[in-house]
Amino acid sequence: MKWSEFFTSSIGKKFIMSLTGISLIAFLVVHVGINATIWANDGGDMFNKASHFMGTTVVIRILEVGLFVGLILHIIQGLVLEIQNRSRRKTGYAVSLGNRGSKWYSRSMGLLGTLLLFFLIMHLSHFWVPSRFSDLPTVDIDGKEVANQYAEIVRVFQSPLVDVLYILGCASLLYHLLHGFQSAFRTLGVPNGKYMVLIKRVGFAFSVIVCVAFAMMPVSVYLEWVS
């Protein structure tokens, strides 16, 4: 099989989905780590420092381009696989296995991915676009004027509607990760057995911790648990 044929085959699409998915999981680790600095309760000083570093470091900006490319590939391949799978399932099973065959979120990755796409668009419009293309208020940190992105977080999360939408987005991410985490490693060749059991446990813990941490951001800001 030629390389061009491999990447257009069903196996190739799943392989790309797995690689891009793991890169996005790595990004979530960094993202949630930076977000967690709001709980330092230092007026956003640590968060603004971290955000300024991420937004001005050349290497990080280059990786950001790669992240967007990987994200776009992940979305496109996911949509293609979902369409192909649906076309092959035009005739359903005589008896629905339900959760005995697979978890509902494993069968709903297309829906969850679509919800996450809408959530991502909202998230980028609230934070990434203003940080890159708008003149945000600045704050003095160590004698340097940097964008006060913490103040932007506080402003955005004053809206109960926005907070609810973010929490729902985090719930969609949770279920997407519960299946996607272990599925990515299985596609890359990790065999069933003790290694897969370990990956499933790590994936479950990772999914819950990361998504709860993300969801607690709007809650903490709205209830003024952080300052």
C-alpha positions in Angstrom: 0.0 0.0 0.0 1.3 3.4 -0.9 1.6 6.2 1.7 -1.0 8.2 -0.1 -3.4 5.2 0.0 -2.7 4.6 3.6 -3.6 8.1 4.7 -6.9 8.0 2.7 -7.8 4.6 4.0 -10.0 4.0 7.1 -7.0 2.8 9.1 -4.9 5.8 8.0 -7.7 8.2 9.0 -7.9 6.5 12.5 -4.1 6.7 12.8 -4.1 10.5 12.1 -7.0 10.9 14.5 -5.0 9.1 17.2 -1.8 11.1 16.7 -3.7 14.5 16.6 -5.8 13.4 19.5 -2.7 12.6 21.7 -1.2 16.0 20.7 -4.4 17.7 21.8 -4.4 15.8 25.1 -0.8 17.1 25.7 -2.1 20.6 25.0 -4.9 20.1 27.5 -2.2 19.3 30.2 -0.5 22.7 29.5 -3.8 24.6 29.2 -5.3 23.3 32.5 -2.0 23.9 34.3 -2.0 27.6 33.2 -5.7 28.0 34.1 -5.1 26.5 37.5 -2.9 29.5 38.4 -6.1 31.6 38.9 -6.5 29.8 42.2 -3.3 31.4 43.4 -5.6 34.3 44.5 -2.9 36.8 43.6 -5.1 39.1 41.5 -4.2 37.2 38.3 -0.5 38.0 38.5 0.7 34.4 37.9 -1.9 33.8 35.2 -1.0 37.0 33.3 2.7 36.1 33.5 2.0 32.6 32.1 -0.3 33.9 29.4 2.3 36.6 28.4 5.0 33.9 28.1 2.8 31.6 26.0 1.8 34.5 23.7 5.2 36.0 23.1 7.6 33.1 23.0 8.6 32.2 19.4 8.7 28.5 20.0 5.3 28.5 21.6 3.8 30.5 18.7 5.3 28.0 16.2 3.8 25.1 18.2 0.5 27.0 18.2 0.4 26.8 14.4 1.0 23.1 14.6 -1.7 22.8 17.2 -4.3 24.4 14.9 -3.2 22.2 12.0 -3.6 19.1 14.2 -7.0 20.4 15.5 -8.3 21.0 11.9 -7.1 17.5 10.8 -8.7 15.9 13.9 -12.0 17.6 13.1 -12.0 16.8 9.4 -10.9 13.2 9.9 -13.5 12.8 12.6 -16.3 14.1 10.4 -15.2 11.9 7.5 -15.1 8.7 9.7 -18.5 9.5 11.2 -20.1 9.9 7.8 -18.5 6.7 6.6 -19.6 4.8 9.7 -23.1 6.1 9.3 -23.3 5.1 5.7 -22.2 1.6 6.6 -24.9 1.3 9.3 -27.9 2.1 7.2 -29.3 -1.2 8.2 -29.4 -1.5 12.0 -29.0 -4.5 14.2 -32.0 -6.7 14.7 -31.5 -6.3 18.5 -29.9 -3.2 19.9 -27.1 -4.1 22.3 -27.1 -0.6 23.9 -24.5 -0.2 26.6 -23.8 -4.0 26.6 -22.0 -3.5 23.3 -20.4 -0.2 24.0 -20.9 2.9 26.1 -23.3 5.5 24.8 -20.5 8.1 24.5 -18.4 5.7 22.4 -21.3 5.6 20.0 -21.8 9.3 20.1 -18.3 10.6 19.3 -19.6 12.5 16.2 -22.2 14.3 18.3 -19.8 15.1 21.1 -17.2 16.3 18.6 -19.7 18.6 17.0 -20.7 20.1 20.4 -17.1 20.5 21.2 -16.5 22.4 17.9 -19.2 24.9 18.8 -17.7 25.2 22.3 -14.3 25.8 20.8 -15.5 28.5 18.5 -17.1 30.3 21.5 -14.0 29.8 23.6 -11.7 31.2 20.9 -14.0 34.2 20.3 -13.9 35.0 24.0 -10.2 34.6 24.7 -7.9 33.8 21.8 -9.2 36.3 19.3 -9.1 39.3 21.8 -5.7 38.3 23.0 -4.3 38.3 19.4 -6.3 40.9 17.6 -7.6 43.3 20.3 -6.0 45.9 22.6 -6.8 44.4 26.0 -6.3 46.5 29.1 -2.7 46.1 30.4 -1.3 45.5 33.8 2.2 46.1 35.2 4.1 42.9 36.0 7.7 43.2 37.1 8.0 46.6 35.4 6.5 45.4 32.1 3.1 46.2 30.7 1.3 43.0 29.7 -2.2 42.3 28.6 -4.5 41.7 31.6 -6.1 38.5 30.4 -7.1 37.6 33.9 -9.4 40.7 33.9 -10.9 39.4 30.6 -11.6 36.0 32.2 -13.4 37.8 35.1 -15.4 39.9 32.6 -16.5 37.0 30.4 -17.5 34.7 33.3 -19.8 37.3 34.9 -22.5 36.0 32.5 -24.5 33.0 34.0 -25.4 32.0 30.4 -21.8 31.8 29.3 -20.9 29.9 32.5 -23.6 27.3 31.8 -22.5 26.9 28.2 -18.8 26.4 29.4 -19.8 23.8 31.9 -21.8 22.0 29.2 -18.8 22.2 26.9 -16.6 20.7 29.6 -19.1 17.9 30.1 -18.9 17.2 26.3 -15.2 17.2 26.6 -15.3 14.7 29.5 -17.3 12.1 27.6 -15.2 12.7 24.4 -12.0 12.0 26.3 -13.4 9.0 28.2 -13.5 7.2 24.8 -10.9 9.1 22.8 -8.1 8.7 25.3 -8.0 4.9 25.4 -9.1 4.6 21.7 -6.1 6.7 20.5 -3.6 4.3 22.2 -5.4 1.2 21.1 -5.3 2.5 17.5 -1.6 3.1 17.8 -1.0 -0.6 18.7 -1.3 -0.9 22.5 -2.6 -4.5 23.0 -5.5 -5.4 25.2 -4.4 -6.7 28.6 -2.7 -5.1 31.6 -1.4 -2.1 29.5 -4.8 -1.3 28.2 -6.3 -1.6 31.6 -3.7 0.9 32.9 -4.4 3.3 30.0 -8.1 3.2 30.6 -7.6 4.0 34.3 -5.2 6.8 33.5 -7.6 8.1 30.8 -10.5 8.1 33.2 -8.6 10.0 35.9 -7.2 12.4 33.4 -10.6 13.1 31.8 -12.3 13.8 35.1 -9.5 15.9 36.6 -9.0 18.1 33.5 -12.7 18.6 32.8 -13.6 19.4 36.4 -10.8 21.8 36.6 -11.9 23.6 33.4 -15.5 23.7 34.6 -14.5 25.1 38.0 -13.0 28.2 36.3 -16.3 29.9 35.5 -17.9 28.7 38.7 -15.0 30.1 40.8 -15.0 33.4 39.0 -18.8 33.9 39.1 -19.0 33.0 42.8 -15.9 35.1 43.6 -13.9 32.3 45.0 -10.9 33.8 43.3 -9.6 37.3 43.5 
